[in-house]
Amino acid sequence: MIYITRKASFNAAHKLARPDWDDETNESVYGKCANKNWHGHNYELFVTVKGELNPETGFLIDLKLLKDIMNVYVVDKIDHKNLNMDVDFMQGKLTSTENLAMAVWNELLAPIAAQGATLHCVKIYETDNNFVEYFG
């Protein structure tokens, strides 16, 4: 079993707020992240896949192909977008980094499996100090 990771970057805005809570409650729970005028992050996405090497190519998965999958299914949909308003796979979800990582996993699972690899981990850095890892 071998593991390989590809990194991508994207910028996105969001707001953490539950629509069923008033502004005061959202601000007390989410602080500045509940700003009514949104806020943004320079995210870093790490996608790790695992599996066995193809003896003909020496690859688990062609990294160009993994890059293309990440771009088509995730990065192109969220880069320079508002996660709350513009991203189909985030509709109806609180846009925490935890929920984002789980949604990204769901977007990538089938296309990666179709290439004979297994999705192992989605890691998203929201800031230099804060990141989420999701293992399905």
ABEGO torsion letter per residue (X at the ends): XBBBBBBBBBBBBBBBBBAABBAAAAAAAAEAAABAAEBBBBBBBBBBBBEBBBAAAGBABBAAAAAAAAAAAAAAAABGBBAAAABAAABGBBABAAAAAAAAAAAAAAAAAAAGBBBABBBBBABAABBBBBAX
